[in-house]
């Protein structure tokens, strides 16, 4: 099963690489180079997270702690660079990030199958929403918050991610309808997490949190959807919903 999953990942990377190549052809040389760097960095990140789950989920748990702590650091450092402006907004956002981080921390301790399922659905959505948006995006969702997010990108990424969840259903061994519901919920929370961090950056008039990850808007920018999507699954994992969906 794991070998099959990894082959699926490689196929998606090839398709994604073709998509980014088509995007890069329409860009300047510097922009095309930036897209390539982003693609290579993303390839590395996906493999680190994937194999941390495969070999020993404890590794993923430690990575989750690193993601949370680095996220808090980027949030605070951006607040400090602004000379501590918008204090009320900062503390509200910090509280929300704390709530989602607690859920994500709990998620990082769950069993391997649900970790892989969630992580892969998130990754597919994230990658193909960018590709769909770059190739077909016309109508912006929230231009004042995230100018690059379009309806076409969101719909394209969501459809591919939810459909792909059927290929990953063996990881969680639940009914088809439940698989689709879980995947749709992951996508919605991932998008919400992405938009929340974009809003935070816009409030402080910056494009990126940091330059820790080449081609990406900072460490938190790369993992915001994983934190939110993981928290969603953790919150579902107890009581009534667990009995129905898992």
N, C-alpha and C positions, 0 to 999 in steps of 0.2 A: 504493500500500500504506500509506504513512504517513498519508495523508488518511483512509483507512478506519479505521486504528488510532485516530486522533484522534476520529473520530466515535463509535467504540466507547467511548472514554474519556468523552466528553460524555454518552452514553446512561447509562453507569454512574453518572456524577455526578448525573444527574437522578433515577435510581432510588435512589441513596444519599441524595439530598436528601429524597425522599419518605419514606424510612425514618427519617431523623433528625427529620422533621416529626412523624411518628407517635409517635416516642419523646418529643419535646418537649411534645406535647399532654398527656402524663401527668405532666409535671414542673411544678415551680413556675416562676414567671416568671424568677427568677435562674438556675435550672438550664437552662431553655429558652434563655436568652440565652447561657449558657456553651456549650451544644451548637451554637448558631448560629456563635459565634466560632470554635469548633473546626473546624466545617465549612468556613468561609471561609478559615481559615488553611491547612487541608489542601488546599483547592482551589488556593491560591497555591503551596504547596510542590510539589504534583504537577506543575503547569505549569512551574515553574522547572526541575525535574529533567528533565521530558520534553523541553523545548526545548533544554536544555543538551546532551542526547544527540543530538537531531535536527540541530541546527545545526553542532555541532563537539564530538566526544566529549572533546576536551581540556578543555572547560568542565566536563564531568561529572567528569573526573579531578581538577580543582582543587577542585570541590565535595566530592569524596570526601576529599581531604586536610583540608578545613575540618571535615567531619563527624568525622573521626578525631581531630583536634587538640582540637576542642570537647568530644568525648566524654571524652578523657583529662582535660581540665580539669574537667569536671563530676564525674567520678569522684574526682579528687584533692580538689576543694573540699569535697565532701560528707564525705570522710574527715577533712579538716582541721576542718570544723564540728563533727565528733563528738569533737574533742580527741584525734584519732589513736587512737581505740579500734579493737579487732578488727584488729590489724595483720596477723595471719596471713591472715585472710579477705581483707583489702584486697589483699595482694600476690598471692594466688592469683587473685583476680578480675582484677587488673591484668595478670597474665601471660596469662590467657585472652583478655582484650580485646586485648592486643598480638598474639596469634596470629591472632585473627579479623580484626583490623585489617590485618595483613599480607596476608591472603587478600583482603580487601575492596579494598585498594590495588591488588593485582594485577588483580582483577576490573574496576576502573575503567579499566584500560588495554585491555580486550578490545574486540572489534569491535561496531559499533552494534547489529546485530540481537540478539545475546545480551544486551547491556545493556538494550535495550528490553523484550525478553521477560521477563527476570528482574524488572526494575523494575515492570512492569505486573502480573505475577502476584502479586508481593509487595503492591502497592498494593490490588489487588482483594481479596486475602485479608484484609489489615489492616482495610479499610473494612467489608467485609461480615461479618467475624467480630464486629466491634463492633455492627453493626446486628442481626445474628441473635441475639447475646447479650442485647442490650437488649430485643428484642421477644419472644424465646422462651426465654431462659436461665433454667434452674431449678437444674440440678445443677452445683455449682462443682467445678473441676478441682483446684486447689491453693488453698483458701481462706486458708490462713495466709500464702501468698506473694503471690497476686494475687486478691483477693476478687471482682473483676469478671469473671474468666475462667470461662466455663462450657463444658460439653461441647457444648451446643446451639450456642453461638457459634462454637466451633472447627470443629465439623462443618459448620455452614452456610457459614462463610467458606471452608473448605477445598474443599468441593464446588463452590462458585461459582468459586473461583480455578482449580481443576484443570480444570473444564469450560471455562472461558474460555480456557485455554491453547490449546485447539483452534482458537479464532478467531485466535490469535496465531502459529500454527505456521509461517506463511510467513516469519516473522522469522528462524527458525533452520533451516528446510528440513530437517527430520528426520522420521522415521516417527512415526505417531500414538502408538504405544506408548511410544516414547522421549520424546515430548513430555509425555505424562502422568507418566512417571517423573520427569522433570526438574521438572515443576510440583509434584509431590508432595514431592520432596526440598526444594525451595525453601520450601514451606509449613512443613514440619517444622522446618527450621533457623530460619525466621523466628519461629516460635512459641517455639523454644528460646531464641533471642536475647532475645525479649520477656520470657520468664520469668526469664532470668538477671538482667536489669537490675531487674526487680521484686524479686527476692530481695535484690539489693544494697541497694535502697532500704529494704526491710523490716528488714534487719540494722541499719540506721542510723535506723530509726523516722521516716522522712519519706515524704510522699506524692509529692513531685515533686523532680527533680534541680535544677530552676531554673525561672524564669518567662520564659525567653528566647523561647519560642513560645507565644502566647496560646492557652489551651484545651488545651494539651498538657503532659505531665508533664516538660518539659525537652527540650533538644536531643537528648540521647541517647535519651530515651523515644520520640521521633518516628522515629529512624533506626536503632534497635537491630536491628529485623528486616531492614532493608536491608543492614546490615553483615554479619549472620550469613548471610542468603540469598546475598549476593554472594560471600562467602567460600566457601560450598558450591560454587557454580558454578566459581570459580577453581580449587578443589582438584580438580574433575572434569576440568578442561580440559587435563590432561596425560596422556600415556601411554595405557594400556589403555582407560580409560573414555571418553576423547575420541574414540577411534576408533569406539566403539560408539554413543555417545549424540549426538554432534554431526555 
